[in-house]
Amino acid sequence: MMAPLFLPPYRQHVEWDPIFWFYATQLLCLFIAFALIIFTIRKASAPNFTPWIISFGLIFGSFLVNRTFVDRAATKGYREYVALDGKGPVGLTGPPFDGPDAAVLYRNGHNGVVCFDAFNSKELHDFLLPKDGQSVIVEYDTFSDFGKMRGYNVHSVDGKILANGYHMLKPEYAPSSGVEQAGVGTASREDCW
């Protein structure tokens, strides 16, 4: 029953990340704690509570760090522009963003980049049709480990809920996201947050 408290949800991580070192450290702490407990139980002399205290300290500390710094969820809101049917800034006007059901939400990020999320959804396209070329409020569910953002979902667009945490309400609400450099230089996803 306690295993889910200490084992990571590996299916949510798609690339090697420093978080895996943390999970390995957690398992090492757990192994050391149990080794100390077994050593103390097998010892025939007077009871010594130091290994017990160290063991529970390692387990509690590992659990506390995991719950405090790993998989932190937050909601962030931005004002973004709506581009439908291939009408948008440079780099967002060609395929695959110009289909009949295409809807692109874009905003200016840091260091002169344009951050965008592109959808291929008839329902969302029709919902945003009156707002074409205008700005709307877009909320994101972001997920981070030790302060570094690992991923996100578009939570809502102009009040229409698309996702709730990790759960997308419909598969068509999963966007293709990207970053375009507006001028000379390199673009990074970190420039969007």
BELDARA-V743666 format. One record per backbone hydrogen bond with DSSP energy under -1.0 kcal/mol. CO is the residue of the C=O (numbers start at 1). NH is the residue of the N-H. Records with the same first field share a line. If there is no record, write none. Layout:
CO->NH, NH
This chain:
2->5
3->6, 7
8->10
9->12
10->13
17->20
18->22
19->23
20->24
21->25
22->26
23->27
24->28
25->29
26->30
27->31
28->32
29->33
30->34
31->35
32->36
33->37
34->38
35->39
36->40
37->41
38->42
39->43
49->53
50->54
51->55
52->56
53->57
54->58
55->59
56->60
57->61
58->62
59->63
60->64
61->65
62->66
63->67
64->68
65->69
66->70
69->146
72->144
74->142
76->140
78->138
80->136
81->106
82->133
83->104
84->87
89->92
94->97
97->86
99->102
101->121
102->85
103->119
104->83
105->117
106->81
107->115
112->182
113->109
114->180
115->107
116->178
117->105
118->176
119->103
121->125
122->126
123->127
124->128
128->131
129->132
131->134
134->82
136->80
137->158
138->78
139->155, 156
140->76
141->153
142->74
143->150, 151
144->72
145->148
148->145
151->143
153->141
155->162, 163
156->139
157->160
160->157
162->169
164->167
167->164
170->173
171->174
176->118
178->116
180->114
188->191
189->192
191->110
